[in-house]
Amino acid sequence: MPEYSSTIWMLFNSAHMYMGILENAHAEGFAGSKRSGPFMRFMARLEDNKIQAVKFQTHGCVPAHAAGVFLSGMALGKTAEEMEGKWNAECLVAVLGGLPAERSYIPKLAIEAFENLIANIKNYRSGSCPS
């Protein structure tokens, strides 16, 4: 098993707070492939234009769960505009305390799904169809 930072393990052990399906979600963001392996899906419910609830699903390893927990926690109580462009894959790697080379795709996957969530929140609020 690869060695992960204490931050990754702490976030992974908190995954139950944000993992699962969010009922009555207003928007979702997805990246990856449900059929063949790693994917990340974020779902959010809004109240007063702010992210009131967020959950994620992933078919992935310990760092994928940690990334989902971190991004979910950062989004709570914020607007899409406050979260838009705030995080990128390099920043996520730094927050997680680094990743083994064979897991370097995880931050990109998580950020792509998260950016799709933010875009779809904005589409939901404007009444546009999701991209």
N, C-alpha and C positions, 0 to 999 in steps of 0.2 A: 504494500500500500504506500502511495506517495506520502511524503511528509508535508503537512499543511501548517500554516501559521495558527497561533492561538486565536486570532481574530476569526479565521475561517471556522474553526471548531466552535467558537462561541456563537457565531451566527447560525451555523448548522444546527446546533442544539436548541436554537430558538425558532426553528423553521415552523413548528406547529402553530405559531401565532399568525402566520401569513399564508400557509399552504392550503390548497384546496380550491373548491369552486365557490365563487362569490355569486350568490343568488341576486337576481335583479340588478346585475351590473349594467351600467350605462355605456361602458366602452371596454374594449380589450385590445391588447397588442400581442402579436405572435411573431416568433422567428424560429426557423429550423424546420424539421420535418417530423410530423407525428408518426409517419409510417416507418421511417428507417433510423430513428435515433435522434440525437440530442435536439431538444426543443425547449423553448421557454415561452410561457403564456402568462401575461398579466391581465387582471380584470379589476375595474374600479367602479365605484359608485360615488356619485357626486351629491353634495348638499351645499347650497349657497355658493356654487361655483368652485368649491374646494373638494379635494379628494377626501371623502368621508370614510371610505373603506377600500381596502385593496388586498387582493390575494394573488398568488401565483401558482402555476403548475410547471413542473419540469420533468423531463426524462433525462436525468443527468446524474452527475456525481456530487460529492460533498461540496466542492466549490460552486457548482451551479445552484445548489440550494442556498448557500451562503450569499451569493450574488442576489438571488431573488429576495431573500430576507432583507438585505441591506437596502436595495432599491425600493422595496415596499415600505419599509420604515421611513425612508427619506421622503416619500411622496405624501404620507398622511398629513392632512391638514393644509396642504399646499394647493395652489391653482396650477393648471397646466402651464401657464406662462412662467410661474416661479420655477418649475422643474425643467422646462424646455432648454435643451442644450447645456444643462448644468453638469452632466456627467458624461464622460467618455470612457472607452475601454482602458486607457492608460491610468486614468484616475481610479477606476474601479480596482485594477490590479494593485495599485498602491494602497488603497483602503483595505483590501483583503490581505495585505502583507506578502504579496508575491504569489506566483503560481508556478508549478512545474511546467516545463516546455510543452509536454503532451496535453496540457489543459489550457493552452493559450487561446483557444477558440471561445472559451466560456464567456469572458467579459464582452467580446464582440456580440455574441448571441444574446446575452442579457441586455446589453445596451440597445441592440436593434429592436428587441421586443418592447423594451421600455419606451423607446422613441415612437414606435408604432402606437403604443397606448396613449401617449401624449397627443399625437396627431389625431387619433380617433376620439379623444375627449374633446378636442377643439371642434372636430367635425360634428360630434353629437350636439354640442352647445349651439353651433351655427345652423343645425338642421340639415347639414350636408350628408351625403352617403360616405361611409368609411372608405379609405383608400385601400 
